[in-house]
Each structure stands twice: as C-alpha cells, then as structure tokens.
Amino acid sequence: MMQNLPAWKEKLKNVSLNEWELEKYPVEPWVTSLCQTWEIPIICSAAYLLMVFGGQRYMKNRTSFSLRKPMMIWSSLLAIFSIVGTVRTSAVMAFAFQTEGLATVVCDRIIYYGPITRFWAALFPLSKFLEYIDTTFIVFRKQNLIFLHWYHHMTVALFCWLMIGGKYPGGWIFMTANYAIHSLMYSYYAFRAAGIKLPRALAVVITGCQIAQMIIGCAVMYGIVVWGDEYGCSSSPIHKISGSVMYASYLALFANFFYKTYVVGKKAKPQKASTAGEQSRVSLGDGKIKNVSLRKRTKYAD
C-alpha cells in the first residue's frame, strides 16, 4: 500500500502537484468531526422530504415560478466547483494509480489526509446536501419530480456523510467520478437555464456517463468486499451493504430511465428539436414528463 503521509507529500511535490493556498485551509478536521454525528444529516434529509412531498402539494394549485436566472447562477456555481474539483482530484488520483496501482486507489485512505485531496474530500459531503437545492427548482417550477431524482439526491448525501465520517475506502474513485459527471451535468443545466439550446445527443451522453459511474461504483464496492484486510480495504458492514445496495439501485434506475427515455421513447415518437433538450433534462435530474403531448410539454419548458 501507499507510503506514509510525509513521503506522499514529497512525491507530489516532485511532480509539481502542490497545494493551493485555499487547499491548505484546515477544513478536514472540522468536517471529520462534524460527520461523526448524525443530527444534521437527519434533520436536513427530513426537511428535504418535507419539501419534496409538502412542496409539491403546496404548489399543486398555484402558479409555477420561472426561476431561470437563479437556476442559471446556481448551476454555474456548482459547475465551476465540480470542474475545479475534477481537475484537482483526478490529477492526484492518476498519479497514485501510475505509481501505486489500482488497489491503492481503491483502498488507501490517504485521500482524506493528503495534500489537495483532503480539501476536496472534506467539501464533498457538504456539497451533496447543498445539492438538495436542485429539487426546489423542480418543485417551485411545478415540474414532474421523478423518484430517481430525489432518491438519488438523498441517499448519496447520506452515504457520503457516512463515508467521510468513517474514512472508508473507495472515496477517491467515488469522489472524482462524481465531480467529473457533475461538471458536465451542471454545465448543461446552466446553458439550458440561460436559454441556450443544446443537442439532444449531449443529454444522452451525460446519462450514459452516469450509468458508467454506477458501474464503476458497483465494481469498487465489489473490490472493497473481495480485497478486505488483505489490501487495506477494511471497512464496516454498514458501509459495504449501503454502498453496494446504493450503487446497484442507481445502476438499475438509471439504466431503466435511459431505456425508456432514449430507446423506447425514440421509437415511439420522434422528438422535435425544440423539445428534445427539454426531455433530456429528466435524466439529468429535472424530472420532466416524457410521455405527454407536445402541448403539455411546453409548460415545462426551461
């Protein structure tokens, strides 16, 4: 497995992977301590579910809000955050893979303590709860909120809280893959909120990438279970079970959505260019109805 922390720091410096001043901020100890308790995530998730179901009921007989500008700003901020996170964590992970091998990337916990990655690993669980705000745009714009959207948001936030709090293996790949997919996804959101039409193929590619992410997640959880203590992949039953169930369910849900939206839906009725991008946002978490008439679709337009 990987050498000790001082040796790892020296290796990174030798390949010019130095911490930014911002990344030296000691946020990791605070987040680690915070993730030892469950009051905050439970309260946040309870409030989230109240907003999901209560918010939809509240808006049922009310006029929808446009929220285009706030959504564009919010999506742009998350896109920038995800892009920078991707660049920084992927550079370190690629170096670790080249020098230490796959088992180290999957199992080693130096991601939580080492230069660069400790900062982004600490921010990661916090960002997952901030992403609950995505759902408010769907609710107050009176868009159809599908199960995949809110189930994915809530379970991934709780799992990340568990993972960071316990410093469990697999975090390096989970975090970097998620940052990368969200870079594409939130950039797409931002352009769509700005009224810029994008090719429907882009939404198909992003959904395909999400499915690939879930396959990778399943593979990593399998590696953690199989390698165990032999490669330093020691974990806990709750981490192994929750991670395996979570990624397996994501894979099934995203694959099912892809099939119904882009395979069955395409065969059933060709989409006009003006509505293709709109439908594609379902896969990206906006939850629009894909099997309604063109007249009804227009009311969900971005």
C-alpha positions in Angstrom: 0.0 0.0 0.0 0.9 3.7 -0.1 3.8 5.1 1.9 3.3 7.4 4.8 2.0 10.9 4.5 5.3 12.8 4.5 6.7 10.6 1.8 3.5 11.0 -0.2 3.7 14.8 0.1 7.2 14.8 -1.1 6.3 12.6 -4.1 3.5 15.0 -5.1 5.9 18.0 -4.9 8.3 16.2 -7.2 5.7 16.1 -9.9 4.6 19.7 -9.3 1.3 18.7 -7.6 1.4 21.4 -4.9 -1.5 22.6 -2.7 -3.1 25.9 -3.5 -3.3 28.3 -0.5 -7.0 27.7 -0.4 -6.5 23.9 -0.2 -4.3 24.4 2.9 -7.3 25.6 4.8 -7.9 23.1 7.7 -11.4 22.2 6.8 -10.8 18.5 7.0 -10.6 18.1 10.8 -13.8 20.2 11.2 -15.8 18.2 8.6 -14.5 14.9 10.0 -15.7 15.9 13.5 -19.0 17.0 12.1 -19.5 13.7 10.2 -19.2 11.8 13.5 -22.7 13.0 14.4 -26.0 12.3 12.5 -28.3 15.0 13.8 -27.5 17.4 11.0 -27.9 15.0 8.0 -31.1 13.5 9.5 -32.6 17.0 10.0 -31.6 18.1 6.6 -33.0 15.0 4.9 -36.2 15.2 6.9 -36.6 18.8 5.7 -35.8 17.7 2.2 -38.5 15.0 2.2 -40.9 17.6 3.6 -40.0 19.9 0.7 -40.3 17.1 -1.9 -43.8 16.0 -0.8 -45.2 19.0 1.0 -43.8 21.4 -1.5 -45.4 19.6 -4.4 -48.7 19.7 -2.5 -48.3 23.4 -1.7 -47.7 24.2 -5.4 -50.4 22.0 -6.8 -53.0 24.8 -7.3 -50.5 27.6 -7.5 -48.8 29.3 -10.5 -45.3 28.0 -11.2 -42.3 30.2 -10.8 -39.8 30.8 -13.7 -36.6 30.9 -11.6 -34.5 30.8 -14.8 -31.9 33.3 -13.6 -31.4 31.8 -10.1 -31.2 28.4 -11.6 -28.6 29.6 -14.1 -26.5 31.2 -11.3 -26.8 28.2 -9.0 -25.9 25.7 -11.8 -23.0 27.8 -12.9 -21.6 27.9 -9.4 -21.9 24.1 -9.0 -20.4 23.6 -12.4 -17.3 25.7 -11.6 -16.9 23.9 -8.2 -17.2 20.5 -9.9 -14.8 21.3 -12.7 -12.1 22.6 -10.4 -12.7 19.6 -8.1 -12.4 17.2 -11.0 -9.1 18.8 -12.2 -7.5 18.7 -8.8 -8.6 15.3 -7.6 -8.2 13.5 -10.9 -4.6 14.7 -11.2 -3.6 13.2 -7.9 -5.6 10.0 -8.5 -4.0 9.5 -11.9 -0.5 9.9 -10.3 -1.4 7.5 -7.5 -2.7 4.9 -10.0 0.5 5.2 -12.0 2.8 4.9 -9.1 0.9 2.8 -6.6 -1.7 0.7 -8.6 -5.4 0.2 -8.6 -5.7 -1.5 -5.2 -4.1 1.6 -3.5 -6.5 4.0 -5.3 -9.5 1.9 -4.2 -8.4 1.0 -0.7 -6.0 3.7 0.6 -7.3 6.4 2.9 -4.6 9.0 2.3 -7.2 10.8 0.2 -8.7 12.0 3.5 -5.3 13.3 4.8 -3.0 14.0 1.9 -2.4 17.3 0.1 -5.0 18.6 -2.3 -7.4 15.7 -1.9 -8.1 16.3 1.8 -9.6 19.7 1.0 -11.9 18.4 -1.8 -12.8 15.3 0.2 -13.9 17.5 3.1 -16.1 19.7 0.9 -17.6 16.7 -0.9 -20.3 15.6 1.6 -21.2 19.2 2.3 -21.8 19.8 -1.4 -24.2 16.8 -1.6 -26.5 18.4 1.0 -26.3 21.8 -0.8 -27.5 19.9 -4.0 -30.8 19.4 -2.3 -31.5 22.9 -3.6 -31.7 21.4 -7.1 -35.0 19.9 -6.1 -36.5 23.2 -5.0 -36.3 24.4 -8.6 -38.3 21.4 -9.8 -40.9 21.8 -7.1 -41.4 25.5 -7.5 -41.3 25.4 -11.3 -44.0 22.6 -11.0 -42.1 20.1 -13.0 -42.7 16.4 -12.6 -40.4 15.2 -9.8 -39.5 11.6 -10.5 -38.4 9.0 -7.9 -34.9 8.7 -9.3 -34.2 12.4 -8.7 -35.0 12.7 -5.0 -33.9 9.2 -4.1 -30.5 9.7 -5.7 -30.0 13.1 -4.0 -30.9 11.9 -0.5 -29.2 8.6 -0.5 -25.9 9.8 -2.0 -25.8 12.7 0.6 -26.2 10.3 3.5 -23.7 7.8 2.1 -21.1 10.5 1.6 -21.6 11.6 5.2 -21.1 8.0 6.3 -18.0 7.6 4.1 -16.2 10.7 5.1 -17.1 10.2 8.8 -15.7 6.7 8.8 -12.8 7.4 6.4 -13.9 4.3 4.4 -12.1 3.0 1.3 -13.4 3.8 -2.2 -13.8 7.5 -1.6 -11.1 8.5 -4.1 -12.9 7.0 -7.1 -16.4 7.8 -5.9 -15.5 11.5 -5.3 -13.5 12.0 -8.5 -16.1 10.3 -10.7 -18.9 12.3 -9.2 -17.1 15.6 -9.6 -16.5 14.7 -13.3 -20.1 13.8 -14.0 -21.4 16.9 -12.2 -19.0 19.1 -14.2 -20.9 18.1 -17.3 -24.3 17.9 -15.7 -24.3 21.4 -14.1 -22.7 23.0 -17.1 -25.6 21.6 -19.1 -28.1 22.9 -16.6 -26.5 26.4 -16.7 -26.7 26.6 -20.5 -30.3 25.4 -20.6 -31.3 27.8 -17.9 -29.7 30.6 -19.9 -32.0 29.6 -22.8 -29.2 28.1 -24.9 -30.3 25.1 -27.0 -28.0 22.1 -26.8 -28.0 18.9 -28.9 -30.2 16.2 -27.5 -27.2 13.9 -28.0 -25.4 15.7 -25.2 -28.1 14.7 -22.7 -27.8 11.1 -24.0 -24.0 11.2 -23.4 -24.4 12.6 -19.9 -26.9 10.0 -18.9 -24.6 7.3 -20.4 -21.8 8.7 -18.3 -24.0 8.5 -15.2 -24.6 4.8 -15.9 -20.9 4.3 -16.4 -20.3 5.9 -13.0 -22.8 3.5 -11.3 -21.0 0.5 -13.0 -17.7 1.8 -11.6 -19.3 2.3 -8.2 -20.5 -1.3 -8.2 -17.1 -2.5 -9.2 -15.4 -0.5 -6.5 -17.7 -1.9 -3.8 -17.0 -5.4 -5.1 -13.3 -4.7 -4.8 -13.7 -3.5 -1.2 -15.6 -6.6 -0.3 -13.2 -9.0 -2.0 -9.9 -7.4 -1.1 -10.8 -6.7 2.5 -8.0 -6.5 5.0 -5.5 -8.1 2.6 -5.1 -4.8 0.7 -6.0 -2.5 3.5 -9.6 -2.3 2.3 -11.0 -2.9 5.7 -14.5 -1.4 6.1 -17.6 -1.9 8.1 -20.8 -4.0 7.4 -22.9 -0.8 7.1 -20.5 0.7 4.6 -20.3 -2.4 2.4 -24.1 -3.1 2.5 -25.2 0.5 2.0 -22.7 1.2 -0.7 -23.5 -2.0 -2.6 -27.2 -1.5 -2.4 -27.0 2.2 -3.3 -24.9 1.7 -6.4 -26.8 -1.3 -7.6 -30.1 0.5 -7.3 -28.7 3.6 -9.1 -27.5 1.4 -11.9 -30.9 -0.2 -12.3 -32.8 3.1 -12.1 -30.6 5.0 -14.5 -30.4 2.1 -17.0 -34.2 1.8 -16.8 -34.6 5.6 -17.4 -32.2 5.5 -20.3 -34.1 2.7 -21.9 -37.5 4.3 -21.5 -36.4 7.8 -22.5 -33.9 7.3 -25.3 -34.7 3.8 -26.7 -38.4 3.2 -26.2 -39.2 6.9 -26.3 -37.3 7.5 -29.6 -39.0 4.5 -31.3 -42.5 5.6 -30.1 -42.3 9.1 -31.5 -39.5 11.3 -32.9 -38.8 14.4 -30.9 -38.8 17.8 -32.4 -35.6 19.8 -31.8 -37.4 22.3 -29.6 -38.5 19.6 -27.1 -35.5 17.2 -27.3 -33.4 19.2 -24.9 -36.4 19.6 -22.6 -37.0 15.9 -22.3 -33.3 15.2 -21.9 -33.3 17.1 -18.6 -35.2 14.2 -17.0 -32.1 12.1 -17.0 -30.2 15.0 -15.5 -32.5 15.2 -12.6 -35.1 17.8 -13.7 -37.8 15.1 -13.8 -39.9 16.3 -16.8 -42.6 14.1 -18.1 -41.5 12.3 -21.3 -44.8 10.8 -22.4 -47.1 13.8 -22.5 -48.3 15.6 -25.6 -46.4 18.5 -27.2 -48.9 20.9 -25.9 -48.4 19.8 -22.3 -44.6 19.7 -22.7 -44.5 23.3 -23.4 -45.5 24.2 -19.9 -42.3 22.5 -18.6 -40.1 24.4 -20.9 -37.0 25.8 -19.4 
